[in-house]
Amino acid sequence: MTTVERPATDAAAELRPVDRNLFRAVLLRQATSVTVVTVVARATDPACLGGIGAPIRAGFTATSFTSVSEEPPLVSFCLDVASSSWPVLARAEHVAIHLLAAAQREAATVFATGGIDRFAAYPDWTPGPFGVPLLTGVLARLLCRVVHRVPAGDQTLVIAEPLALSDGGDGRPLVRHQGRYATAVPA
């Protein structure tokens, strides 16, 4: 008969009530893949006010990307409703999700920076289907149709159905851990 050794109990392992700082510290311990989500929607300015309904673009760095279902294929990500990208995403029918390669820290940083024209600051993109901007040099890309927007606290959980995929080939992904970008090391 084998015995299972149990680790000694220490103060750091004890459960404590949730507070904002502890919650944030615990979440920073999870390593997550870094993605950039790009989106386009029609402007809502009426033609009588000089608006022509020209498309407006938005893009943001997200570390909340995950698969939801294989059948039917569904993925998800979250966005803070206070984000400058939210008004565009709230109206968009399609999004592109880009899984960043280790060498794409600049893309992650640019699309995480507020108050700038992210597409002017990061020129490595082209217009794709439905007018959705597509970043180049990524590990993988999913062009998706938005199927659900679910309010969740200060975020909205977006569930999307992949319509087309591209695989950029082998490479190391860009990850985020302890609040910094890092490179995943192969096992």
N, C-alpha and C positions, 0 to 999 in steps of 0.2 A: 504494500500500500504506500502510495506516495503522499507526501503532505505538501500542501501549498503554503508557501511563505507569504505572509501579508506584510506590506510595507508598514513601517512604524508610522503612527499618526503624528503629524506635526502641525503646528499652528497655521502654516501656509495652506494646508490642504483642507482646513475646516471651512464649511460653508458659512457664508456671511450674507446679511441682507444686501439686496442690490441697491447700489447708488450709481449715479452717472459715471463717476471716475473709475470705480471698480469695473463696471460694465464695459467701458471703453478699453481698459487695460486688458481684460480677458479677451475681448475681440481682436486686439492687436496681436495676440499670440497665434492666431490662425493665419497661415500663409495662404494667399489667394492669387489666382491668375489675374493679370491686368488686361482689361479690354478697353477699347474705345468704341462707343456707340455713336453712330452718325444718323442723322434724320433730316427730313425735309418736309415742309408743309406749305400750303398756300397762305400768303398773307391775307388778312381779313379786312384790309382797308377798302372801303367801297370805292368804285370807279368815280363816283361823283365828287369824291374828296381828293382825287388825283391818284388813288391807288389803282394798280392794275392787277392785283392778286399775284404778283411775282412770288416765286418760291422763296422761302427763307430757310436757311440751314441752321442746324445746331449740332454740336458734338460734345461729348463729355467722356471722361475716364470713369470706368466702373470696375469695381472689384467684387460686385455682387452677382456676376454672371454664373448661371448654373443650368444644367439640363433638368428638365421637368419630367418628360415622358418620351419614350421611344415610339410608342404607338398610341395616338398619333405623335409625330415629332413635335416637341414643344421645348422652348427654352425660356429663361426669365432673367431679369435684372431689375434693380431698383434705382429710383432717382428721387432726390429730395424735391418736394414740391416748391421749395423756395429757390431752387436752382434757376439760373437764367435760361437754361435749356428746356425747362418744363413747359412753358407756353407752346413751344414748337412740338414737343413730344406729345402733349395733350391732344393735338389735332392730327398728328401724323398717322398715316395708314401703314407705312413701311419703315423699317430700320435696318441698318447694317451693323453687325456686331463683329469687331475685329479682335482676334486673339493676338496680342503683341508678342514679338520676338524679343529676346534678351537685349538686342541692340537698339530697341525702340523706346528707350527711356525718354528721349526728347518728345516723342508723340504723346506719351503718357503725361508728361509735365505740361505740354502746351494745352492739351485738352482738359487738364485739371485746373488751368489758370483762368480766373474770372476777369472780366472787364476788357478782354481783347477779342479781335477777330481771329478765332482759332484756325480758320481755313487759310487766312493770309499768313499767319505765323507758321503754319505747317503745310508747305506746298505739295507734299508727296501724296496727292489724292487725285482722283478723276471722278467725273459724274458717272453714276451707274444707272441701272434700271430704276424707273420711277423718279429719277433725279436725285437719288440718295448718294451722297458722297462715299466713295470707296477708297480707303487708304491702301497704299502699295507697300510691299515688303513684309506683310504680316504672316504669321504662322498659319492662320486660317481665317476665313470670312464666312459669315452667314447672312444672307439677305432674307429678311423675315417680314411677315405680315403681322401686325399687332392684332391680337385676338381678345385680350383682356387687360384692363387697367384696374388694379385693386388697391384702394386706399389702405395704407398700413402705417399708422402713426404719422410721423413727419415725412414719410416716403410714399411713393406709389410703386407697387410691384407690377411690372409689365410682363405679361406672358405673350410670347410671340411664336408663330409657326414658321420654321425655315422653309423658304421656297426654292432657294438655290444655295449651293455651298462651293467654296473653293479651298483647296488644301495647298498651303504654301510650301509644303515639304517638311522634312525633319529640321529641327532646330531647338534650341533651348528657349523656354518661355520666360517672359518677364513676370515676376511675382512681386507681391507686396507683403512684407512681414515687419512687424514692430514699427509701422509707420514709414518704412523706407522701401524703395524699389530694390530688388535683389534678383539674382539669376538662380534658377533651379539647377541643382547639381544632379546629373544622372546617377541612379543607384548602381 
